[in-house]
Amino acid sequence: MKKVTSKYFSESEFKRCTPPCSLQDMEQSTMDMFDKARQLAGIPLVINSAYRSVAYEKSKGRAGTSSHTLGKAIDIRCYSLETRYKVVAALLKAGFTRIGIANNFIHADNSEKHQQGVIWLY
């Protein structure tokens, strides 16, 4: 099995996620896109949540079919208007076509199993 790598995101960052996970739970293509977004944004991207198991999703009352369960999604902490703009612009330039915007985080994923070309609000 090939080891998942990242230029900007460390294993310890994934351990601090809610729920804790591993860089190895993620898809390499997803991490390549997040590395590109981080470079384009020019600011640190702090991870709130990344991989989540189907069981975890269901324990929170969700269907268990989110892109997080595929290792193809990250929620990025975001508290200011300026940061939100930089992050969303970088995600779009990096090729993400699925973005969710909340008051304090931005979700992005590259799941092919879900609707493309969408930005939603929480």
N, CA, C and O atoms as a GROMACS GRO file, in nm:
protein
  488
    1MET      N    1   0.085  -0.118   0.000
    1MET     CA    2   0.000   0.000   0.000
    1MET      C    3   0.090   0.125   0.000
    1MET      O    4   0.185   0.134   0.078
    2LYS      N    5   0.058   0.218  -0.087
    2LYS     CA    6   0.136   0.341  -0.097
    2LYS      C    7   0.103   0.436   0.017
    2LYS      O    8  -0.013   0.453   0.054
    3LYS      N    9   0.207   0.498   0.071
    3LYS     CA   10   0.189   0.592   0.180
    3LYS      C   11   0.139   0.726   0.126
    3LYS      O   12   0.192   0.778   0.028
    4VAL      N   13   0.035   0.782   0.191
    4VAL     CA   14  -0.018   0.913   0.155
    4VAL      C   15   0.075   1.018   0.213
    4VAL      O   16   0.115   1.012   0.329
    5THR      N   17   0.110   1.116   0.129
    5THR     CA   18   0.201   1.222   0.172
    5THR      C   19   0.138   1.358   0.148
    5THR      O   20   0.043   1.373   0.071
    6SER      N   21   0.194   1.458   0.218
    6SER     CA   22   0.148   1.595   0.201
    6SER      C   23   0.265   1.689   0.227
    6SER      O   24   0.346   1.667   0.317
    7LYS      N   25   0.273   1.793   0.146
    7LYS     CA   26   0.377   1.893   0.163
    7LYS      C   27   0.347   1.984   0.282
    7LYS      O   28   0.439   2.024   0.354
    8TYR      N   29   0.221   2.017   0.304
    8TYR     CA   30   0.183   2.117   0.404
    8TYR      C   31   0.112   2.064   0.527
    8TYR      O   32   0.108   2.132   0.629
    9PHE      N   33   0.056   1.944   0.522
    9PHE     CA   34  -0.025   1.892   0.632
    9PHE      C   35   0.046   1.775   0.699
    9PHE      O   36   0.088   1.680   0.632
   10SER      N   37   0.059   1.782   0.831
   10SER     CA   38   0.131   1.679   0.907
   10SER      C   39   0.035   1.578   0.968
   10SER      O   40  -0.084   1.603   0.985
   11GLU      N   41   0.091   1.464   1.001
   11GLU     CA   42   0.013   1.359   1.067
   11GLU      C   43  -0.049   1.411   1.197
   11GLU      O   44  -0.162   1.376   1.230
   12SER      N   45   0.025   1.493   1.271
   12SER     CA   46  -0.026   1.543   1.399
   12SER      C   47  -0.151   1.630   1.381
   12SER      O   48  -0.236   1.633   1.469
   13GLU      N   49  -0.162   1.699   1.268
   13GLU     CA   50  -0.282   1.779   1.241
   13GLU      C   51  -0.406   1.691   1.229
   13GLU      O   52  -0.514   1.728   1.275
   14PHE      N   53  -0.390   1.575   1.168
   14PHE     CA   54  -0.503   1.483   1.151
   14PHE      C   55  -0.541   1.420   1.285
   14PHE      O   56  -0.658   1.390   1.308
   15LYS      N   57  -0.444   1.400   1.372
   15LYS     CA   58  -0.471   1.344   1.506
   15LYS      C   59  -0.553   1.442   1.590
   15LYS      O   60  -0.625   1.400   1.681
   16ARG      N   61  -0.544   1.573   1.560
   16ARG     CA   62  -0.619   1.675   1.635
   16ARG      C   63  -0.758   1.698   1.578
   16ARG      O   64  -0.835   1.777   1.634
   17CYS      N   65  -0.792   1.632   1.469
   17CYS     CA   66  -0.924   1.650   1.407
   17CYS      C   67  -1.034   1.597   1.498
   17CYS      O   68  -1.009   1.525   1.595
   18THR      N   69  -1.156   1.636   1.466
   18THR     CA   70  -1.274   1.580   1.531
   18THR      C   71  -1.355   1.505   1.426
   18THR      O   72  -1.413   1.568   1.337
   19PRO      N   73  -1.360   1.372   1.434
   19PRO     CA   74  -1.284   1.284   1.523
   19PRO      C   75  -1.140   1.270   1.477
   19PRO      O   76  -1.109   1.298   1.361
   20PRO      N   77  -1.050   1.227   1.567
   20PRO     CA   78  -0.911   1.208   1.525
   20PRO      C   79  -0.902   1.106   1.411
   20PRO      O   80  -0.978   1.009   1.406
   21CYS      N   81  -0.810   1.131   1.319
   21CYS     CA   82  -0.790   1.039   1.208
   21CYS      C   83  -0.642   1.044   1.170
   21CYS      O   84  -0.560   1.095   1.246
   22SER      N   85  -0.610   0.990   1.054
   22SER     CA   86  -0.472   0.984   1.009
   22SER      C   87  -0.462   1.037   0.867
   22SER      O   88  -0.557   1.028   0.790
   23LEU      N   89  -0.348   1.091   0.833
   23LEU     CA   90  -0.321   1.129   0.695
   23LEU      C   91  -0.340   1.008   0.604
   23LEU      O   92  -0.379   1.022   0.488
   24GLN      N   93  -0.311   0.891   0.657
   24GLN     CA   94  -0.323   0.768   0.578
   24GLN      C   95  -0.468   0.729   0.550
   24GLN      O   96  -0.494   0.642   0.467
   25ASP      N   97  -0.563   0.793   0.616
   25ASP     CA   98  -0.706   0.771   0.588
   25ASP      C   99  -0.750   0.848   0.463
   25ASP      O  100  -0.858   0.823   0.409
   26MET      N  101  -0.666   0.941   0.419
   26MET     CA  102  -0.702   1.029   0.308
   26MET      C  103  -0.657   0.973   0.174
   26MET      O  104  -0.567   0.889   0.168
   27GLU      N  105  -0.720   1.020   0.067
   27GLU     CA  106  -0.680   0.984  -0.069
   27GLU      C  107  -0.566   1.077  -0.112
   27GLU      O  108  -0.568   1.196  -0.083
   28GLN      N  109  -0.466   1.022  -0.181
   28GLN     CA  110  -0.353   1.103  -0.225
   28GLN      C  111  -0.396   1.215  -0.318
   28GLN      O  112  -0.346   1.327  -0.309
   29SER      N  113  -0.489   1.187  -0.408
   29SER     CA  114  -0.535   1.291  -0.502
   29SER      C  115  -0.599   1.409  -0.427
   29SER      O  116  -0.584   1.524  -0.467
   30THR      N  117  -0.668   1.379  -0.320
   30THR     CA  118  -0.730   1.483  -0.238
   30THR      C  119  -0.623   1.567  -0.170
   30THR      O  120  -0.630   1.690  -0.170
   31MET      N  121  -0.523   1.501  -0.112
   31MET     CA  122  -0.416   1.573  -0.044
   31MET      C  123  -0.334   1.657  -0.142
   31MET      O  124  -0.288   1.765  -0.108
   32ASP      N  125  -0.315   1.607  -0.263
   32ASP     CA  126  -0.244   1.685  -0.364
   32ASP      C  127  -0.319   1.815  -0.394
   32ASP      O  128  -0.258   1.921  -0.410
   33MET      N  129  -0.451   1.806  -0.402
   33MET     CA  130  -0.532   1.926  -0.427
   33MET      C  131  -0.528   2.021  -0.308
   33MET      O  132  -0.522   2.143  -0.326
   34PHE      N  133  -0.533   1.967  -0.185
   34PHE     CA  134  -0.525   2.055  -0.067
   34PHE      C  135  -0.388   2.120  -0.055
   34PHE      O  136  -0.378   2.235  -0.013
   35ASP      N  137  -0.283   2.048  -0.092
   35ASP     CA  138  -0.149   2.109  -0.093
   35ASP      C  139  -0.144   2.225  -0.192
   35ASP      O  140  -0.087   2.330  -0.163
   36LYS      N  141  -0.205   2.205  -0.309
   36LYS     CA  142  -0.208   2.312  -0.409
   36LYS      C  143  -0.288   2.432  -0.358
   36LYS      O  144  -0.248   2.546  -0.376
   37ALA      N  145  -0.401   2.405  -0.294
   37ALA     CA  146  -0.484   2.513  -0.238
   37ALA      C  147  -0.408   2.589  -0.130
   37ALA      O  148  -0.414   2.712  -0.125
   38ARG      N  149  -0.336   2.517  -0.046
   38ARG     CA  150  -0.258   2.581   0.061
   38ARG      C  151  -0.152   2.673   0.001
   38ARG      O  152  -0.131   2.784   0.048
   39GLN      N  153  -0.085   2.626  -0.103
   39GLN     CA  154   0.017   2.707  -0.170
   39GLN      C  155  -0.045   2.832  -0.230
   39GLN      O  156   0.010   2.941  -0.218
   40LEU      N  157  -0.158   2.816  -0.296
   40LEU     CA  158  -0.227   2.929  -0.360
   40LEU      C  159  -0.280   3.029  -0.258
   40LEU      O  160  -0.275   3.150  -0.280
   41ALA      N  161  -0.330   2.979  -0.146
   41ALA     CA  162  -0.387   3.068  -0.043
   41ALA      C  163  -0.278   3.152   0.023
   41ALA      O  164  -0.302   3.267   0.060
   42GLY      N  165  -0.161   3.096   0.037
   42GLY     CA  166  -0.051   3.168   0.101
   42GLY      C  167  -0.067   3.186   0.251
   42GLY      O  168   0.004   3.266   0.312
   43ILE      N  169  -0.159   3.112   0.310
   43ILE     CA  170  -0.182   3.114   0.455
   43ILE      C  171  -0.199   2.970   0.503
   43ILE      O  172  -0.235   2.883   0.424
   44PRO      N  173  -0.172   2.945   0.631
   44PRO     CA  174  -0.196   2.809   0.682
   44PRO      C  175  -0.344   2.772   0.672
   44PRO      O  176  -0.432   2.856   0.694
   45LEU      N  177  -0.370   2.647   0.639
   45LEU     CA  178  -0.506   2.594   0.639
   45LEU      C  179  -0.514   2.498   0.757
   45LEU      O  180  -0.451   2.392   0.757
   46VAL      N  181  -0.593   2.536   0.858
   46VAL     CA  182  -0.605   2.456   0.980
   46VAL      C  183  -0.722   2.359   0.964
   46VAL      O  184  -0.834   2.400   0.933
   47ILE      N  185  -0.696   2.232   0.986
   47ILE     CA  186  -0.796   2.127   0.966
   47ILE      C  187  -0.882   2.110   1.091
   47ILE      O  188  -0.829   2.090   1.200
   48ASN      N  189  -1.013   2.119   1.075
   48ASN     CA  190  -1.107   2.086   1.184
   48ASN      C  191  -1.144   1.939   1.179
   48ASN      O  192  -1.147   1.871   1.281
   49SER      N  193  -1.172   1.890   1.058
   49SER     CA  194  -1.220   1.754   1.040
   49SER      C  195  -1.175   1.704   0.904
   49SER      O  196  -1.168   1.780   0.808
   50ALA      N  197  -1.145   1.574   0.898
   50ALA     CA  198  -1.105   1.515   0.770
   50ALA      C  199  -1.180   1.381   0.756
   50ALA      O  200  -1.302   1.380   0.742
   51TYR      N  201  -1.108   1.270   0.761
   51TYR     CA  202  -1.173   1.140   0.748
   51TYR      C  203  -1.265   1.115   0.867
   51TYR      O  204  -1.230   1.141   0.982
   52ARG      N  205  -1.385   1.064   0.837
   52ARG     CA  206  -1.479   1.021   0.940
   52ARG      C  207  -1.538   0.888   0.896
   52ARG      O  208  -1.580   0.873   0.782
   53SER      N  209  -1.541   0.792   0.986
   53SER     CA  210  -1.594   0.660   0.952
   53SER      C  211  -1.746   0.668   0.932
   53SER      O  212  -1.812   0.761   0.978
   54VAL      N  213  -1.798   0.569   0.864
   54VAL     CA  214  -1.943   0.559   0.845
   54VAL      C  215  -2.011   0.549   0.981
   54VAL      O  216  -2.114   0.613   1.004
   55ALA      N  217  -1.954   0.470   1.071
   55ALA     CA  218  -2.013   0.454   1.205
   55ALA      C  219  -2.017   0.587   1.279
   55ALA      O  220  -2.116   0.618   1.344
   56TYR      N  221  -1.909   0.667   1.269
   56TYR     CA  222  -1.908   0.798   1.335
   56TYR      C  223  -2.017   0.887   1.275
   56TYR      O  224  -2.092   0.951   1.349
   57GLU      N  225  -2.025   0.891   1.144
   57GLU     CA  226  -2.127   0.973   1.078
   57GLU      C  227  -2.267   0.934   1.124
   57GLU      O  228  -2.349   1.020   1.156
   58LYS      N  229  -2.294   0.805   1.128
   58LYS     CA  230  -2.427   0.758   1.170
   58LYS      C  231  -2.453   0.789   1.317
   58LYS      O  232  -2.567   0.815   1.355
   59SER      N  233  -2.348   0.786   1.400
   59SER     CA  234  -2.366   0.818   1.542
   59SER      C  235  -2.404   0.964   1.562
   59SER      O  236  -2.457   1.001   1.667
   60LYS      N  237  -2.379   1.048   1.462
   60LYS     CA  238  -2.414   1.190   1.467
   60LYS      C  239  -2.545   1.217   1.393
   60LYS      O  240  -2.582   1.333   1.372
   61GLY      N  241  -2.616   1.110   1.354
   61GLY     CA  242  -2.745   1.124   1.289
   61GLY      C  243  -2.737   1.150   1.139
   61GLY      O  244  -2.835   1.189   1.077
   62ARG      N  245  -2.620   1.128   1.082
   62ARG     CA  246  -2.601   1.149   0.938
   62ARG      C  247  -2.616   1.017   0.864
   62ARG      O  248  -2.618   0.910   0.925
   63ALA      N  249  -2.627   1.025   0.732
   63ALA     CA  250  -2.650   0.906   0.649
   63ALA      C  251  -2.529   0.815   0.640
   63ALA      O  252  -2.544   0.695   0.615
   64GLY      N  253  -2.409   0.869   0.660
   64GLY     CA  254  -2.288   0.787   0.647
   64GLY      C  255  -2.237   0.777   0.505
   64GLY      O  256  -2.157   0.690   0.473
   65THR      N  257  -2.284   0.868   0.420
   65THR     CA  258  -2.244   0.864   0.279
   65THR      C  259  -2.165   0.988   0.237
   65THR      O  260  -2.148   1.013   0.117
   66SER      N  261  -2.117   1.065   0.332
   66SER     CA  262  -2.047   1.189   0.298
   66SER      C  263  -1.910   1.160   0.238
   66SER      O  264  -1.856   1.050   0.251
   67SER      N  265  -1.855   1.259   0.173
   67SER     CA  266  -1.722   1.247   0.114
   67SER      C  267  -1.614   1.231   0.221
   67SER      O  268  -1.504   1.186   0.190
   68HIS      N  269  -1.645   1.268   0.346
   68HIS     CA  270  -1.550   1.246   0.455
   68HIS      C  271  -1.523   1.096   0.472
   68HIS      O  272  -1.411   1.057   0.504
   69THR      N  273  -1.626   1.013   0.452
   69THR     CA  274  -1.610   0.868   0.471
   69THR      C  275  -1.525   0.805   0.360
   69THR      O  276  -1.482   0.690   0.372
   70LEU      N  277  -1.501   0.880   0.255
   70LEU     CA  278  -1.420   0.831   0.142
   70LEU      C  279  -1.275   0.879   0.150
   70LEU      O  280  -1.192   0.842   0.068
   71GLY      N  281  -1.245   0.962   0.251
   71GLY     CA  282  -1.111   1.019   0.261
   71GLY      C  283  -1.086   1.126   0.157
   71GLY      O  284  -0.972   1.148   0.115
   72LYS      N  285  -1.193   1.193   0.114
   72LYS     CA  286  -1.184   1.291   0.006
   72LYS      C  287  -1.230   1.430   0.049
   72LYS      O  288  -1.257   1.515  -0.036
   73ALA      N  289  -1.240   1.456   0.181
   73ALA     CA  290  -1.291   1.585   0.228
   73ALA      C  291  -1.215   1.634   0.349
   73ALA      O  292  -1.168   1.555   0.431
   74ILE      N  293  -1.204   1.765   0.358
   74ILE     CA  294  -1.147   1.831   0.475
   74ILE      C  295  -1.232   1.954   0.507
   74ILE      O  296  -1.276   2.025   0.417
   75ASP      N  297  -1.253   1.976   0.636
   75ASP     CA  298  -1.315   2.100   0.684
   75ASP      C  299  -1.202   2.188   0.737
   75ASP      O  300  -1.126   2.146   0.824
   76ILE      N  301  -1.193   2.309   0.685
   76ILE     CA  302  -1.085   2.403   0.719
   76ILE      C  303  -1.140   2.511   0.810
   76ILE      O  304  -1.241   2.574   0.780
   77ARG      N  305  -1.072   2.533   0.922
   77ARG     CA  306  -1.113   2.637   1.017
   77ARG      C  307  -1.106   2.773   0.949
   77ARG      O  308  -1.012   2.803   0.876
   78CYS      N  309  -1.209   2.856   0.975
   78CYS     CA  310  -1.214   2.987   0.912
   78CYS      C  311  -1.298   3.080   0.997
   78CYS      O  312  -1.417   3.054   1.021
   79TYR      N  313  -1.236   3.191   1.044
   79TYR     CA  314  -1.307   3.283   1.132
   79TYR      C  315  -1.321   3.424   1.078
   79TYR      O  316  -1.393   3.505   1.138
   80SER      N  317  -1.255   3.458   0.968
   80SER     CA  318  -1.263   3.597   0.921
   80SER      C  319  -1.305   3.603   0.775
   80SER      O  320  -1.289   3.506   0.700
   81LEU      N  321  -1.358   3.717   0.736
   81LEU     CA  322  -1.401   3.738   0.598
   81LEU      C  323  -1.284   3.726   0.502
   81LEU      O  324  -1.296   3.665   0.396
   82GLU      N  325  -1.171   3.784   0.540
   82GLU     CA  326  -1.055   3.782   0.452
   82GLU      C  327  -1.002   3.640   0.434
   82GLU      O  328  -0.968   3.599   0.323
   83THR      N  329  -0.996   3.565   0.542
   83THR     CA  330  -0.950   3.427   0.534
   83THR      C  331  -1.046   3.344   0.449
   83THR      O  332  -1.003   3.264   0.367
   84ARG      N  333  -1.175   3.365   0.469
   84ARG     CA  334  -1.275   3.291   0.392
   84ARG      C  335  -1.256   3.315   0.243
   84ARG      O  336  -1.262   3.221   0.163
   85TYR      N  337  -1.234   3.438   0.204
   85TYR     CA  338  -1.213   3.471   0.063
   85TYR      C  339  -1.087   3.402   0.010
   85TYR      O  340  -1.091   3.339  -0.096
   86LYS      N  341  -0.976   3.412   0.083
   86LYS     CA  342  -0.850   3.351   0.039
   86LYS      C  343  -0.864   3.199   0.024
   86LYS      O  344  -0.815   3.141  -0.073
   87VAL      N  345  -0.931   3.137   0.120
   87VAL     CA  346  -0.947   2.992   0.118
   87VAL      C  347  -1.036   2.948   0.002
   87VAL      O  348  -1.000   2.857  -0.073
   88VAL      N  349  -1.152   3.012  -0.013
   88VAL     CA  350  -1.243   2.972  -0.122
   88VAL      C  351  -1.178   2.997  -0.258
   88VAL      O  352  -1.189   2.912  -0.347
   89ALA      N  353  -1.113   3.110  -0.277
   89ALA     CA  354  -1.046   3.139  -0.405
   89ALA      C  355  -0.940   3.034  -0.435
   89ALA      O  356  -0.930   2.986  -0.548
   90ALA      N  357  -0.862   2.996  -0.334
   90ALA     CA  358  -0.757   2.896  -0.353
   90ALA      C  359  -0.815   2.758  -0.383
   90ALA      O  360  -0.764   2.686  -0.468
   91LEU      N  361  -0.923   2.722  -0.313
   91LEU     CA  362  -0.987   2.592  -0.337
   91LEU      C  363  -1.038   2.583  -0.481
   91LEU      O  364  -1.020   2.481  -0.547
   92LEU      N  365  -1.101   2.689  -0.528
   92LEU     CA  366  -1.152   2.690  -0.666
   92LEU      C  367  -1.037   2.680  -0.766
   92LEU      O  368  -1.045   2.603  -0.862
   93LYS      N  369  -0.931   2.756  -0.744
   93LYS     CA  370  -0.815   2.752  -0.835
   93LYS      C  371  -0.746   2.616  -0.832
   93LYS      O  372  -0.690   2.572  -0.933
   94ALA      N  373  -0.751   2.548  -0.718
   94ALA     CA  374  -0.690   2.416  -0.705
   94ALA      C  375  -0.774   2.307  -0.771
   94ALA      O  376  -0.728   2.193  -0.785
   95GLY      N  377  -0.896   2.341  -0.810
   95GLY     CA  378  -0.980   2.245  -0.882
   95GLY      C  379  -1.095   2.185  -0.805
   95GLY      O  380  -1.165   2.098  -0.857
   96PHE      N  381  -1.117   2.228  -0.682
   96PHE     CA  382  -1.230   2.174  -0.606
   96PHE      C  383  -1.361   2.226  -0.666
   96PHE      O  384  -1.374   2.344  -0.696
   97THR      N  385  -1.457   2.136  -0.683
   97THR     CA  386  -1.588   2.173  -0.739
   97THR      C  387  -1.701   2.146  -0.641
   97THR      O  388  -1.819   2.153  -0.676
   98ARG      N  389  -1.663   2.116  -0.516
   98ARG     CA  390  -1.761   2.092  -0.410
   98ARG      C  391  -1.713   2.165  -0.285
   98ARG      O  392  -1.615   2.124  -0.222
   99ILE      N  393  -1.782   2.274  -0.248
   99ILE     CA  394  -1.741   2.356  -0.136
   99ILE      C  395  -1.863   2.391  -0.051
   99ILE      O  396  -1.968   2.428  -0.103
  100GLY      N  397  -1.847   2.377   0.079
  100GLY     CA  398  -1.951   2.415   0.173
  100GLY      C  399  -1.898   2.524   0.265
  100GLY      O  400  -1.785   2.515   0.312
  101ILE      N  401  -1.978   2.625   0.290
  101ILE     CA  402  -1.934   2.738   0.370
  101ILE      C  403  -2.022   2.751   0.495
  101ILE      O  404  -2.144   2.761   0.486
  102ALA      N  405  -1.956   2.752   0.610
  102ALA     CA  406  -2.022   2.771   0.739
  102ALA      C  407  -1.963   2.895   0.806
  102ALA      O  408  -1.869   2.955   0.753
  103ASN      N  409  -2.016   2.933   0.919
  103ASN     CA  410  -1.964   3.051   0.990
  103ASN      C  411  -1.819   3.035   1.031
  103ASN      O  412  -1.743   3.132   1.028
  104ASN      N  413  -1.778   2.914   1.071
  104ASN     CA  414  -1.644   2.897   1.123
  104ASN      C  415  -1.560   2.790   1.054
  104ASN      O  416  -1.453   2.754   1.104
  105PHE      N  417  -1.606   2.739   0.941
  105PHE     CA  418  -1.525   2.645   0.863
  105PHE      C  419  -1.570   2.644   0.718
  105PHE      O  420  -1.679   2.689   0.683
  106ILE      N  421  -1.480   2.592   0.634
  106ILE     CA  422  -1.510   2.571   0.492
  106ILE      C  423  -1.482   2.425   0.461
  106ILE      O  424  -1.374   2.374   0.489
  107HIS      N  425  -1.580   2.359   0.404
  107HIS     CA  426  -1.567   2.220   0.361
  107HIS      C  427  -1.526   2.219   0.214
  107HIS      O  428  -1.577   2.298   0.135
  108ALA      N  429  -1.435   2.130   0.179
  108ALA     CA  430  -1.403   2.108   0.038
  108ALA      C  431  -1.378   1.959   0.018
  108ALA      O  432  -1.320   1.893   0.104
  109ASP      N  433  -1.421   1.908  -0.096
  109ASP     CA  434  -1.393   1.768  -0.127
  109ASP      C  435  -1.384   1.748  -0.278
  109ASP      O  436  -1.427   1.833  -0.356
  110ASN      N  437  -1.327   1.635  -0.316
  110ASN     CA  438  -1.316   1.601  -0.458
  110ASN      C  439  -1.380   1.465  -0.486
  110ASN      O  440  -1.330   1.387  -0.566
  111SER      N  441  -1.492   1.439  -0.420
  111SER     CA  442  -1.565   1.314  -0.441
  111SER      C  443  -1.633   1.315  -0.577
  111SER      O  444  -1.705   1.408  -0.612
  112GLU      N  445  -1.608   1.210  -0.654
  112GLU     CA  446  -1.675   1.194  -0.784
  112GLU      C  447  -1.816   1.137  -0.766
  112GLU      O  448  -1.896   1.140  -0.859
  113LYS      N  449  -1.846   1.084  -0.647
  113LYS     CA  450  -1.975   1.019  -0.621
  113LYS      C  451  -2.085   1.118  -0.586
  113LYS      O  452  -2.201   1.081  -0.576
  114HIS      N  453  -2.049   1.244  -0.568
  114HIS     CA  454  -2.145   1.346  -0.527
  114HIS      C  455  -2.158   1.453  -0.636
  114HIS      O  456  -2.074   1.464  -0.725
  115GLN      N  457  -2.267   1.530  -0.626
  115GLN     CA  458  -2.295   1.635  -0.724
  115GLN      C  459  -2.175   1.730  -0.739
  115GLN      O  460  -2.112   1.767  -0.640
  116GLN      N  461  -2.145   1.768  -0.863
  116GLN     CA  462  -2.031   1.855  -0.893
  116GLN      C  463  -2.078   1.998  -0.920
  116GLN      O  464  -2.195   2.023  -0.948
  117GLY      N  465  -1.983   2.092  -0.910
  117GLY     CA  466  -2.012   2.231  -0.942
  117GLY      C  467  -2.109   2.294  -0.844
  117GLY      O  468  -2.203   2.364  -0.884
  118VAL      N  469  -2.085   2.267  -0.712
  118VAL     CA  470  -2.178   2.319  -0.611
  118VAL      C  471  -2.103   2.389  -0.498
  118VAL      O  472  -1.994   2.348  -0.458
  119ILE      N  473  -2.165   2.494  -0.447
  119ILE     CA  474  -2.123   2.560  -0.324
  119ILE      C  475  -2.248   2.572  -0.239
  119ILE      O  476  -2.349   2.625  -0.284
  120TRP      N  477  -2.242   2.523  -0.116
  120TRP     CA  478  -2.358   2.526  -0.029
  120TRP      C  479  -2.324   2.596   0.102
  120TRP      O  480  -2.207   2.615   0.136
  121LEU      N  481  -2.429   2.635   0.174
  121LEU     CA  482  -2.415   2.699   0.303
  121LEU      C  483  -2.465   2.606   0.411
  121LEU      O  484  -2.557   2.527   0.388
  122TYR      N  485  -2.407   2.614   0.529
  122TYR     CA  486  -2.452   2.537   0.644
  122TYR      C  487  -2.538   2.623   0.733
  122TYR      O  488  -2.586   2.577   0.836
   0.00000   0.00000   0.00000
